[in-house]
Amino acid sequence: MEKNIILAGVGGQGILSIAYVIDNAALDAGFNFRQAEVHGMAQRGGAVQSNLRYSDGELHSDIIPQGLCDLIVAVEPLEVMRYWHYLRPDGWVVTSVTPYVNIPDYPEMEGLLAELSTLPNMVMVDTGRLAKAAGNLRSQNMVIVGAASNRLNFTEDQLLKHVDGLFARKGEKIVAVNRRAFSLGRQTGAFYRGLVDGGMSALNALKLSTKLNPESLAVKHAPTWVEALDGDEAKLTAVLEHDGEVNADAASAFG
Amino acid sequence: MSREILLGDEAVGLGAIHAGISGVYAYPGTPSTEIFEFVERKAKKKNDIHAFWSTNEKVAYEEALGMSWAGKRALIVMKHVGLNVAADAFMNSALTGTNGGMVLAVADDPGMHSSQNEQDSRYFAQFALIPCFEPKNQQESYDVMHEAFELSEELALPVMVRLVTRLAHSRAGVETREQRPQNLLRPSKEIKKWTLLPSNARVQYSHLTDIQPTLLQLAEDSVHNELELRGKLGVLTCGIAENYLRENLEKDHDFSILSIRQYPIPAEKVRKFVEHVDELLILEDGYPLMENSVRGLFGLVGAKVRGRMTGELPRTGELTPDLVREALGLPKLETAHDLSGEIARRPPALCKGCPHTDSFRALNEALNIFDDPQVFSDIGCYTLAALPPLEAVHSCVAMGASIGMAAGAAHAGYLPAVAAIGDSTFSHGGITPMLSAVQQNVNLNVLILDNDTVGMTGTQRSMSTGATLDKIVHGTGIDPEHIRIIEPLPKNHEVNVKIMREELAYEGTSVIIARRACIEAIKR
C-alpha cells in the first residue's frame, strides 16, 4: 500500500493542520511517511501545497512524481487545477467549492466547477457552508479532511484523535467545532458520492448535497434521493427552491 | 529510542541537542529558520542551551566560535546567502580551527523558493577546506549531527551540514537516540592558533592543507558514500538526488550507483565508479559541482558524463523526480489530466491591514512629484511592495543593500535617493551603510519600516525596534530634526505624505521611521 496525496490551498487556509492530522495517523499506524510543505514567502496569501506520502513499504522522494498522485485534497477549487497533472488516471480529487478570491482574475465559478466535474473521481463539498454549520468558518480545513477521510487508510477515530490533539491547546469548544466540521465533511462527502455513484451528475449532486440540512446527511439517504428525483431536473429544482430546510430523509416528499 | 515526526530542519536541531550542544546561533532565513526555532523551543524547558537570535549571520558565527573556544559545542544555522555575510569569520575559522565541536548547518534554496539566488554552499566547504555532510533524508539529517560534532572535535575543524529546501521543509518519522551530556567549560589555551597574525596564520594554513588527506580518507571510508556496481550505465547522486533516482527505478534495475553524502569528494570511490561504467549521469540539487569536478577542464576520457551542463537536466532550478525520470530516458507516466491552459496565478501579497501597505501608499504619493521615481529596497515582507498593486520599490539585492545603493545613486547625482528597509534588516546590515551616509551627509532619504518583528520568516524577535532603533539612528550623528516618526495608518495618510515630502526636499540624510506593529505578530 502506498498513498500519495497533494494538499492544495492558499497560504493561511490551514493546509499544514490537515497534514498534521494525516501525518500523525500514519505514524500511529507504523507507516513510513514523507510530507513536504511550503514555508516562507508563499505563506503570505500565495498558492501553497503539501506533498504527503505514506506507505507500508519504502518511500524515497519527498516530492510526488507526475502520474503517481492518488488523491488531491483541496481547500479551494481553483487550486485543484494547479496540481491535477500529477494525478494518476484513476486518482481522486476531494475539493471544496468555496472560492478564496484574493486575486483580480479569479475565474468565473460556474465554468470552474464545470471544468472540475469533468474528472470522474471527484468529491465536491461546500466547505464554507459546512464550517459555518460546525460553528466556525475557519474550520473549512477540517471539513475537507473529513470529506477526504473515506479515501484514506485510517478509521474515523484514528483521524479524530489528532484533530483533538491539534486543537486541544485552544480549548474544548474549538475542539468540538473542529470535530463537528470533520464529521459534517465526512457525511456530506459520502452522501455526494452516493448520489454520483447512483447516476446523478456531479453538479446536481453538489447542488442537492448543498441544499440539504447538513446535520441530517448520511450516505444511506443517497439512493433514495437518486430514485426519488429519477434524473428529472424539475424535481431537483423543486427541492432547491423549496422554502426552508430539507432533511436528508425527506426524499420521498419530492419524488 | 523513539520515533518523532520532524522536518529536516527539526531533525538537524534535535540531532544537535542530542549531540550535546550548549548554544545555537542564527539569524532567521528561509529555509533554515526552523532549526533554530526547534532548539529554542526545546531549550526553553530546561534552559540549558543558549538560544537567542543573533543580529546577523556573521555575529552568529563569531558567537558560536567563542563558545567553541570555551570548549563547548555550538550549532550555527543560516540560509545559503547568510553564509556570504558570515564568510569572513567562516573562512578564517577553518584556519583557527575549533576547540569544542562546531557545526554549521546551512540550508540552500535550489529553485529560489524564498531567496535571491541559488548558490551552492558545498563550494564554500570546498573553499574553506572543511568537511561537509549532505544528508539525503530526515533520519540522516538527525544522525549526521552526532557524527559532525564528533568529527569537528576530532579534527578541531568546523564541519558543514548542507541541506536543501526540500529536505529542510519536509517531515518524516525519525528514530532518535539518548542525549550526550554537554561539554564542560574548558577554554582553549592555544593562543597562537586563535591569533591569525601572518606568522601564525601561515602555520595554521599549512596545518589545514596538511590534514586534507585525512579529510579525504574519511570521505573515502564514509558510510554515507555508497558505491553499488551493476551495469555499464552509471548514476552519481549527491544528497537528496538519490531519492529522485530510486523513485524512478525498479528493484531489479541494472544501473551502477554512487551516492555521495560526505565531502571532500572521495576521488578513489569516484574513480572506481567511473572506470566501471561507460556512461554516467550526475544528479545534484544545486550547482554542477560534482559534474564539473568529474568532467574536469578537458573532459573525462573513457566515459560519457551527462548532467546539468549537457542539457539532460536544466542548468538551474530544483531537481524533481520528473526531471530525473526524463534524464534517465524513461517514458512519462500517464496522468488523469494535462497541465492545460493558463491558470490564474496567485502570488504572495502583503496581509490585509499590513502597516507596510500604508507606508508605501504614502511614499508613492509623496514621490509622485518626481518623474518615474525609483526606490531602493531590501529583503523582507516589504519586498512584496514591488508587485502590483503597490509597485512601490524597485530593487532587492542583499541584506542592507538598499541604503548603500541609494547612497551610491545619490553620489552619482540621482534624485530622489530613497531607501526602504525593515527594522530587523536595518540591524542586520543597514546600520553600517547608514553611518557611512550620515558621515558624508549624502542627500538620501531612508524609510525604516519598523513593524517590531522579523515578519517574513515568521515573526521572530527584531534587534533594533522602537526606542532601541531610535537611539541607534540618533547615534549615527544624523541631524535630529531629520529623524521623523510616523504611524502608517490610513487615517494618517495626508500627514504622512506631507512629512515625506518635507524630508524629500531636505538636502542631506534624513530618516523616516514608519512605526506600527506587524499584524501577524499581534495575532500570536
HADDOCK unambig.tbl for C-alpha pairs under 7 A between the chains (distance, minus, plus):
assign (segid A and resid 27 and name CA) (segid B and resid 173 and name CA) 6.99 0.50 0.50
assign (segid A and resid 33 and name CA) (segid B and resid 172 and name CA) 5.59 0.50 0.50
assign (segid A and resid 33 and name CA) (segid B and resid 173 and name CA) 6.91 0.50 0.50
assign (segid A and resid 34 and name CA) (segid B and resid 170 and name CA) 6.62 0.50 0.50
assign (segid A and resid 34 and name CA) (segid B and resid 171 and name CA) 5.51 0.50 0.50
assign (segid A and resid 34 and name CA) (segid B and resid 172 and name CA) 4.84 0.50 0.50
assign (segid A and resid 35 and name CA) (segid B and resid 170 and name CA) 5.12 0.50 0.50
assign (segid A and resid 35 and name CA) (segid B and resid 171 and name CA) 4.86 0.50 0.50
assign (segid A and resid 35 and name CA) (segid B and resid 172 and name CA) 6.58 0.50 0.50
assign (segid A and resid 36 and name CA) (segid B and resid 166 and name CA) 6.74 0.50 0.50
assign (segid A and resid 36 and name CA) (segid B and resid 169 and name CA) 5.84 0.50 0.50
assign (segid A and resid 36 and name CA) (segid B and resid 170 and name CA) 3.78 0.50 0.50
assign (segid A and resid 36 and name CA) (segid B and resid 171 and name CA) 6.21 0.50 0.50
assign (segid A and resid 37 and name CA) (segid B and resid 169 and name CA) 5.71 0.50 0.50
assign (segid A and resid 37 and name CA) (segid B and resid 170 and name CA) 5.88 0.50 0.50
assign (segid A and resid 38 and name CA) (segid B and resid 169 and name CA) 6.91 0.50 0.50
assign (segid A and resid 40 and name CA) (segid B and resid 30 and name CA) 5.94 0.50 0.50
assign (segid A and resid 40 and name CA) (segid B and resid 114 and name CA) 6.19 0.50 0.50
assign (segid A and resid 40 and name CA) (segid B and resid 456 and name CA) 6.41 0.50 0.50
assign (segid A and resid 40 and name CA) (segid B and resid 457 and name CA) 5.79 0.50 0.50
assign (segid A and resid 41 and name CA) (segid B and resid 114 and name CA) 5.86 0.50 0.50
assign (segid A and resid 41 and name CA) (segid B and resid 348 and name CA) 6.53 0.50 0.50
assign (segid A and resid 41 and name CA) (segid B and resid 456 and name CA) 6.44 0.50 0.50
assign (segid A and resid 42 and name CA) (segid B and resid 348 and name CA) 5.12 0.50 0.50
assign (segid A and resid 43 and name CA) (segid B and resid 348 and name CA) 6.95 0.50 0.50
assign (segid A and resid 44 and name CA) (segid B and resid 348 and name CA) 4.98 0.50 0.50
assign (segid A and resid 44 and name CA) (segid B and resid 349 and name CA) 5.66 0.50 0.50
assign (segid A and resid 44 and name CA) (segid B and resid 350 and name CA) 6.55 0.50 0.50
assign (segid A and resid 44 and name CA) (segid B and resid 351 and name CA) 6.64 0.50 0.50
assign (segid A and resid 45 and name CA) (segid B and resid 348 and name CA) 5.01 0.50 0.50
assign (segid A and resid 45 and name CA) (segid B and resid 349 and name CA) 5.88 0.50 0.50
assign (segid A and resid 46 and name CA) (segid B and resid 346 and name CA) 5.26 0.50 0.50
assign (segid A and resid 46 and name CA) (segid B and resid 347 and name CA) 4.78 0.50 0.50
assign (segid A and resid 46 and name CA) (segid B and resid 348 and name CA) 3.96 0.50 0.50
assign (segid A and resid 46 and name CA) (segid B and resid 349 and name CA) 6.96 0.50 0.50
assign (segid A and resid 47 and name CA) (segid B and resid 346 and name CA) 5.52 0.50 0.50
assign (segid A and resid 47 and name CA) (segid B and resid 347 and name CA) 6.82 0.50 0.50
assign (segid A and resid 60 and name CA) (segid B and resid 243 and name CA) 4.66 0.50 0.50
assign (segid A and resid 60 and name CA) (segid B and resid 244 and name CA) 6.95 0.50 0.50
assign (segid A and resid 60 and name CA) (segid B and resid 246 and name CA) 6.53 0.50 0.50
assign (segid A and resid 60 and name CA) (segid B and resid 247 and name CA) 5.76 0.50 0.50
assign (segid A and resid 61 and name CA) (segid B and resid 243 and name CA) 4.83 0.50 0.50
assign (segid A and resid 61 and name CA) (segid B and resid 244 and name CA) 5.40 0.50 0.50
assign (segid A and resid 61 and name CA) (segid B and resid 247 and name CA) 6.11 0.50 0.50
assign (segid A and resid 62 and name CA) (segid B and resid 170 and name CA) 6.76 0.50 0.50
assign (segid A and resid 63 and name CA) (segid B and resid 320 and name CA) 6.99 0.50 0.50
assign (segid A and resid 65 and name CA) (segid B and resid 321 and name CA) 5.63 0.50 0.50
assign (segid A and resid 65 and name CA) (segid B and resid 322 and name CA) 5.74 0.50 0.50
assign (segid A and resid 66 and name CA) (segid B and resid 322 and name CA) 6.54 0.50 0.50
assign (segid A and resid 66 and name CA) (segid B and resid 333 and name CA) 6.79 0.50 0.50
assign (segid A and resid 67 and name CA) (segid B and resid 333 and name CA) 5.22 0.50 0.50
assign (segid A and resid 67 and name CA) (segid B and resid 334 and name CA) 5.55 0.50 0.50
assign (segid A and resid 67 and name CA) (segid B and resid 335 and name CA) 4.62 0.50 0.50
assign (segid A and resid 82 and name CA) (segid B and resid 343 and name CA) 6.93 0.50 0.50
assign (segid A and resid 84 and name CA) (segid B and resid 337 and name CA) 5.88 0.50 0.50
assign (segid A and resid 85 and name CA) (segid B and resid 335 and name CA) 6.09 0.50 0.50
assign (segid A and resid 85 and name CA) (segid B and resid 336 and name CA) 6.66 0.50 0.50
assign (segid A and resid 85 and name CA) (segid B and resid 337 and name CA) 4.97 0.50 0.50
assign (segid A and resid 85 and name CA) (segid B and resid 338 and name CA) 4.91 0.50 0.50
assign (segid A and resid 85 and name CA) (segid B and resid 339 and name CA) 5.08 0.50 0.50
assign (segid A and resid 86 and name CA) (segid B and resid 335 and name CA) 6.43 0.50 0.50
assign (segid A and resid 87 and name CA) (segid B and resid 335 and name CA) 5.48 0.50 0.50
assign (segid A and resid 87 and name CA) (segid B and resid 336 and name CA) 5.38 0.50 0.50
assign (segid A and resid 87 and name CA) (segid B and resid 337 and name CA) 6.98 0.50 0.50
assign (segid A and resid 88 and name CA) (segid B and resid 334 and name CA) 6.58 0.50 0.50
assign (segid A and resid 88 and name CA) (segid B and resid 335 and name CA) 4.54 0.50 0.50
assign (segid A and resid 88 and name CA) (segid B and resid 336 and name CA) 5.25 0.50 0.50
assign (segid A and resid 89 and name CA) (segid B and resid 334 and name CA) 6.56 0.50 0.50
assign (segid A and resid 89 and name CA) (segid B and resid 335 and name CA) 4.89 0.50 0.50
assign (segid A and resid 89 and name CA) (segid B and resid 336 and name CA) 3.89 0.50 0.50
assign (segid A and resid 90 and name CA) (segid B and resid 336 and name CA) 6.83 0.50 0.50
assign (segid A and resid 91 and name CA) (segid B and resid 336 and name CA) 6.97 0.50 0.50
assign (segid A and resid 103 and name CA) (segid B and resid 346 and name CA) 6.56 0.50 0.50
assign (segid A and resid 105 and name CA) (segid B and resid 344 and name CA) 6.37 0.50 0.50
assign (segid A and resid 106 and name CA) (segid B and resid 344 and name CA) 6.42 0.50 0.50
